[in-house]
Amino acid sequence: MLPASRKKKRFKMKIGQKFNRLTFKEYFFYIDNHEKYTDFNILGLYRSIIENKKLDLNQKIEVREYAHTIFRKSFEFLQLKDPKTYFDVITLGQEITKGYETRIWEEIRINQQKILSEKKIKHRNFGTYSKHNCGYENCHLNGLMLKKGSPYAYGYWGMSFYTDKNHFAAQQKSEKFKKERKNNKQTILKKLEGQ
């Protein structure tokens, strides 16, 4: 048996092209051999299924289902990392109403909270929530990495849940009580001076 330092290293390759330019057969080949490629990206794979103009709808659905057989766990994490891509992939080829869309987004939000608690992740600065994306293509801040709570974050507060404490309301309440205590103190002092 050879020592660990002398074992033959696996040669890693690069795909060398964007996923959204792959043909139907190439998708299956690269998914099957994903471990051999250093530039294989699961998020890029799922995004490309939606963006690829070479595939018809049935082929996109077939590629999605095949990718799910291998990358299902990683795909579920996309709810946290890139919920828009997750939504687009799961609704691929479906006619959706506004009510159904709202229900799906609510399920995504519930699953985001579940994933964060199961993995014991305290921060919420993931994927699309960690970069500025205001929706304007010519915005000079697009793609800028942001700190938690930055005013330049998309949607300002980023990922939030119904169970979150409203720190803004708590601060306002604190300031209101502080003002009331000050006014009460001034009132008492005026009464004492008047006696």
Buried (B, 14 or more C-beta within 10 A) or exposed (E): EEEEEEEEEEEEEEBEEEBBEBEBEBBBEBBEEBEBBEEBEBBBBBBBBBBBEEBEEEBBBBBBEBBBEBBEEBBEBBBBBBBBBBBBBBBBEEEEEEEEEEEBEEEBBEBBBEBBEEEEEEEBBBBBBBBBBEEEEEEEEBEBEBEEEBEEBBEEBBBBEEEEEEEEEEEEEEEEEEEEEEEEEEEEEEEEEEE
